[in-house]
Amino acid sequence: MSVKNILIVGVGGQGTLLASKIMGRVYLEQGYDVKVSEIHGMSQRGGSVVTYVRYGDKVWSPVIEKGEADIVISFEELESARWLPYLKPDGVLISSTQRLDPSPVIMGKAEYPENILGKISALGIKVIPLPADRLAAEAGNIKSANIVLLGAAARRQDIPKDVWIEAIRASVPPKTLETNLRAFELGYAE
């Protein structure tokens, strides 16, 4: 199997690292060679957090170059635009419709761009928009939006659903398990 590349992008505190941990576990369970690499911007101050997940028969480097990502999973609309150059021409963008204002917008020095996902879709890119925060709240905790997005990504891969569920069971605290499983199911169904 050729190497598959998944880029997970978000803002500090959104759960990108947990999502990548679960993905890595799933691919290892399926017998793939897996490399996961994290880049933390000023994550505690609302900056970007990026995780590269690469898997296949043999993966030599953990880094995804521009134009190589099969899937970009974005936890926030502006991050979708920021990391779009990494998506392959035939890749898929799975994005939360959540909007988190960066500091310049909060301070009134800039405006948040309108209709980001619509503009990306107009470029001929396959965009799967998800109201991940709303679905997470429906599951029982808005913090499970990362697992909603994971569910949407899992549905688009050739790995049995029960493998994903077992990886979630092994990765989240027991007190959050039921909420995360509901979040996964809601994302998987979208």
Order of alpha helices (4+ residues) and beta strands (2+ residues): beta-alpha-beta-beta-beta-alpha-beta-alpha-alpha-beta-alpha-alpha-alpha-alpha
